[in-house]
Structure formats: structure tokens, C-alpha cells
Amino acid sequence: MHMEDFIQFFSGSNLNIDTANFDKFGLKGKLKHYKKGQQLITQGQPAPKLFFLIKGMVRYMSVSAEGKEFTQSFAFAPGISGSTRAMTRNVDALFSIEALDDVICLEFEWHVFFEKMQSQPGFMAAYNHLLENMFIKKEEREFAFVQQSAEQRYLTFLDMNPQLRNKISLKMIASHIGITPIALSRIRNKLK
């Protein structure tokens, strides 16, 4: 059933990928379970896998040389996760991916995945569509840092991520929107 979820996720962009053709494709994911707090990939380590999240949510986070933690982004099921840079360049990851709750996913070896994907134009087009969406989110986040106040970024975060509202710490939210927890506390008090 999990491969059907994966196929449906990629076919959701109205591109032509069906189960029969996908079975011929021969791509097999390994079903994995990560408990809350476990890392799917670790900053500074090789990260050659792509993850299809079946259940749960993760955060992308990095730690500076001084030990300060930064929350970069979040991913939710159903969705994909991984370090594009680490996978495609075969280098260490610049960030970790941490399970924010119990995560069930399919793990794919990136090089096998990419090789198979190249032989299927519909699958490659679906993957390109997913990458476009990721770049759009990245651009919107960068715009927010340049053009929005901290309060606007907080309100946008709540609007765009209602599923996170009561599930993550205020420290993670503050880090994600680029302010201190104290500044976030002031904003929250002002909005009450």
C-alpha cells in the first residue's frame, strides 16, 4: 500500500504515472520508522537517501559552530524530504532532518532513484514540479526575511503552518522566522 501512496503523491500533479507503469519501473523503497527526536540525516554526515514521508513531520535544522540551533524548514506527510545537495553531489549534509513526531517513510537510494527516474519522462516531470514548489517556498521565505516585519513573519508562519501551531516549541518557531524566543514572546503578548 505504501508504494501506491508514493505513486499517488507523484501523480497528484496530473502527470501521467500509473501503477502498472511504475511497477515496470522497478523502484523499491525501504519502509522505515523514526521515533520523535530521531534524525533521518545528520549535519556533517553523508546523506545519500531520499525519503517519502508516509506519516509524520520533520524539521530541517542546523547547528552553528558556536552551538546555536537554527530551524530552516519543515516537511509533512505525504511529501518528500532529503538533502538535494548531499544526494546529487555526494557530499555531507549541511543540516539535519529531525522527526518532530513518529515518522513512517519509504527510503530510496538517491542514485538508484535518479537513474530510474530519468527513464520515465512522466516521473521526471512530476519530480521537477515538486522541485519547483520547493524553490517557490524558498523564494517566499527569503522575501519574507527582506520585506516583512518579525510580526508579519510570525503571522504568515501560523497561517501557512496550522498543523504546527500546538506541536512545536516557540523556540523552533522563533528560530524559523529569524528572531529570538524573547522577541517572539513580545509579539505574542502584543497580539493577545
URRATA-V191170 format. One record per backbone hydrogen bond with DSSP energy under -0.5 kcal/mol. CO is the residue of the C=O (numbers start at 1). NH is the residue of the N-H. Records with the same first field share a line. If there is no record, write none. Layout:
CO->NH  NH
//
This chain:
1->5
2->6
3->7
4->8
5->9
6->10
7->11
8->12
10->13
11->14
15->17
18->22
19->23
20->24
21->25
22->26  27
23->26
26->28
29->31
30->107
32->105
34->103
35->38
38->99
41->97
42->45
45->93
48->110
50->108
51->53  81
52->54  106
53->78  79
55->104
56->77
57->100  101
58->75
59->61  98
60->72  73
61->96
62->70
64->67
68->64
70->62  72
73->60
75->58
79->53
81->51
82->84
83->87
84->88
85->89
86->90  91
91->47
93->44
96->61  98
97->40  41
98->59
99->37
103->34
104->54  55
105->32
106->52
107->30
108->50
109->113
110->114
111->115
112->116
113->117
114->118
115->119
116->119
117->120
119->121
120->124
121->125
122->126
123->127
124->128
125->129
126->130
127->131
128->132
129->133
130->134
131->135
132->136
133->137
134->138
135->139
136->140
137->141
138->142
139->143
140->144
141->145
142->146
143->147
144->148
149->153
150->154
151->155
152->156
153->157
154->158
155->159
156->160
157->161
161->164  165
162->165
164->167  168
169->173
170->174
171->175
172->176
173->177
174->178  179
175->178
180->184
181->185
182->186
183->187
184->188
185->189
186->190
187->191
188->192
189->192
//
